[in-house]
Amino acid sequence: MSDPIVILGAGPAGLACAHRILKRAPGIKVVVIDKAPFVGGAGASFPWKGHTLDFGPHAFHTRGSEPELLVRDLFSDQPDILIEGRKQVHVYLKGQRLKYPLQVSETLRKFNPLLSLRIMIEFAISSLFHAAVSIPVENFENWGKKRFGPTLYKMSFGDYTEKVWKTEASKISEKFAAEKIQGFSFIGLVRRLLRVGGQVTEPYYQTWIYHKYGSGQLYKKLGAEVEAMGGQIILGAGVKSLNHAEQRVNSITLEQKGESRELPCSWLVSTAPLPQFVKLFGHDLPFPVRHGASKLRYISLILVYLEFEVERISDDHWFYLLDPKFAFNRVTEQKNLSAATMEPGKTVLSFELTCRQGDDYWRMKDEELFDMAKADCQQVHFLRNRMDKLTDYRIQRVPDVYEIYYKGFDQHAEAVLAFIREYENVVSIGRRGLFLQGDQHQAVEMGLEMGDILACNATDRQSRIDGFTAKYVRYLDSY
Ligand SMILES: Cc1cc2nc3c(=O)[nH]c(=O)nc-3n(C[C@H](O)[C@H](O)[C@H](O)COP(=O)(O)OP(=O)(O)OC[C@H]3O[C@@H](n4cnc5c(N)ncnc54)[C@H](O)[C@@H]3O)c2cc1C
């Protein structure tokens, strides 16, 4: 029997890939390895007292596509276990709580009329000017001002971008905007205004499904099916090195519970963070690859969970704290995705704060972070009123969660990806493996598609892998 296909990472991408290979080609051996002691990657959940918490609530966006069908299929024998809903989101902007996507009438009504007028005039001038004159876009700030005018850009994207990424917007690539911000035009806005209603901003994914007992249950079930089909999942195991020769990886050296062992592989699929993965190839990496990997950076996350002894605080799933006066970026009330994840009579809000590993925030004591979350609560009217019901808190520090799209990141990523492409039996996929900004359904989609490619023995496999990269790595112009 030939060597197994080895998959690094039991997150959404890795498990979906394993599942698809085993489904399409039952005879193939598949081994999934994760350094974490649990499956699910960033989509996992963990218990806290009587609650089940996600690492920041993870709703699975639905589009009627293959990832959604896979999730529905996993639970087809438990019809009530998947909850469906539409996103309920508000933003806090200029001291106002506004529904998101922003509604024309509410925005105009709640903002100071002079501010609204200024936004409209600037928006009109920049839209018309940039339609007539082509000026190259060099960074995120440039991109935003050109599209929206300086005031609207700063209020709705600029300040928030700098708060999340802890860097000036002029250092962020304009390609970040293409990944994250849905387009909207001046003409579209005027049309909506003339009909006096409708949305100012375009919606992101609006509908979701969620497991009654937390996001992590999706991946526990997916992992269980992988094992039921004969796949092996090894948790809590690090990869020490890749043993390669003549552009093939022949085996990997695993380290688990202080012991090393070698695992041969026919293919190696990595969903590990790209810069960390490439370093496993050894110390003699070519300079551009080493340099590229060192320039691919991440922002880390601190989650402050506040428990309140009330049924619910709000009806929102997410609310964004856009004003710079807030320390935290975003708050979620997971109970609004599924009440069954919370102890009866209680709710938990999770406050998200981005930082860099080792910076002042990262090193703050738990009590200091708790005080900061309480200070933000004091600035939100419906939280301020509930502070007497605050019963407990928990802090979770998650290193390196979000890929930072600094200017030039695409060139660095390409240097690393090009090196990996030279190996005939190695692919890097998923959000982490391709340095993308995507969500769970996109990671699952990539896993399924790569699973399809590897399960077949077709002569066009290499061109299909190239097509895969072109489809998902949208930030590379060369494809
Ligand atoms: C706070 C937060 C909130 C989010 N909310 C949502 C949401 O509401 N909806 C949504 O759809 N998406 C959301 N996302 C995005 C979602 O988490 C990711 O898109 C998804 O988890 C990516 O899946 P992945 O398999 O590519 O990577 P990951 O989930 O990161 O999985 C990678 C796995 O690889 C493992 N690994 C890493 N290095 C190694 C190694 N060397 N060897 C072995 N294993 C390794 C890791 O332990 C991990 O298990 C959110 C992300 C964050 C951080």
The ligand as a Gaussian input file, in Angstrom:
#p B3LYP/6-31G(d) Opt

LIG

0 1
 C      -11.859000      35.936000      16.189000
 C      -12.241000      35.280000      14.913000
 C      -13.570000      35.234000      14.549000
 C      -13.951000      34.635000      13.361000
 N      -15.276000      34.578000      13.056000
 C      -15.666000      33.901000      11.969000
 C      -17.055000      33.752000      11.685000
 O      -17.938000      34.212000      12.414000
 N      -17.387000      33.062000      10.557000
 C      -16.452000      32.515000       9.727000
 O      -16.835000      31.869000       8.763000
 N      -15.136000      32.652000       9.973000
 C      -14.719000      33.328000      11.068000
 N      -13.375000      33.444000      11.321000
 C      -12.402000      32.904000      10.353000
 C      -12.191000      31.385000      10.523000
 O      -11.773000      31.116000      11.834000
 C      -11.138000      30.912000       9.515000
 O      -11.493000      31.289000       8.219000
 C      -10.963000      29.396000       9.516000
 O      -10.778000      28.885000      10.797000
 C       -9.766000      29.042000       8.635000
 O       -9.612000      27.649000       8.608000
 P       -8.187000      26.988000       8.295000
 O       -8.369000      25.534000       8.398000
 O       -7.655000      27.570000       7.040000
 O       -7.225000      27.523000       9.473000
 P       -7.281000      27.290000      11.047000
 O       -8.674000      27.276000      11.550000
 O       -6.362000      28.311000      11.628000
 O       -6.658000      25.826000      11.230000
 C       -5.291000      25.588000      11.043000
 C       -4.900000      24.423000      11.955000
 O       -3.535000      24.122000      11.721000
 C       -2.927000      23.807000      12.954000
 N       -1.476000      24.007000      12.808000
 C       -0.802000      25.160000      12.709000
 N        0.508000      24.922000      12.560000
 C        0.664000      23.576000      12.551000
 C        1.780000      22.717000      12.413000
 N        3.024000      23.177000      12.242000
 N        1.576000      21.382000      12.457000
 C        0.319000      20.886000      12.639000
 N       -0.766000      21.659000      12.763000
 C       -0.601000      22.988000      12.704000
 C       -3.586000      24.742000      13.946000
 O       -3.467000      24.256000      15.280000
 C       -5.034000      24.747000      13.437000
 O       -5.787000      23.742000      14.063000
 C      -12.965000      34.076000      12.494000
 C      -11.614000      34.115000      12.856000
 C      -11.247000      34.696000      14.044000
 C       -9.797000      34.705000      14.427000

